[in-house]
């Protein structure tokens, strides 16, 4: 703590250049830093002019998350290759529905990133039937948890599967949400054929 040019109190926050190696002590130190910054903000005490910017827990969490890669769908169909009018076409996203990562050493102590997801499907025929969201990635015929759609007309349809992730971060009891992030995969021009009955 010191005084700024206007005589009002201000602070300069500098991370410890030699943080403790023990994980619990780092977490305690990070909690103390976070508590000080919260108290300073509540008291109307700002950072001193020219002081290095103070990273927030959210900003630190986002910076580490930005170096991560979420799973993404890899769409397949049942039956593979083509479908028939009025016969269900099933999609499989072939992706995990949850994701987690822990970073042990950050300025605020150990960081936990965790995410859950849902699946939605644009079947390409302009309908909203069977779009989801689904809390499962889809399976094949005869298995529970299928994601399917019956096409009314023959043609070629772009099937787009979107996996929407909700990511949360936590430094011990301090936590927040990064937001909803969507990743997609598409099967272009999937053919739907009209079956013809024959009498000879």
Buried (B, 14 or more C-beta within 10 A) or exposed (E): EEEBEEEEBBBEBEEEEEBEEEEEEBBBBBBEBBEBBEEBEEEEBBBBEEBEEBBBBBEBBBEBBEEEEBBBBEBBBBEEEEBBBEEBBBBBBBBEBEBEBEBEEBBBBBBBBBBBBBBBBBBBBEEEEBBBEBEBBBBEEEEEEBBBBBBEEBBEBEBBBBBBBBBBBBBBEBBBEBEEBEBBBBBEEBEBEEEEEEEE
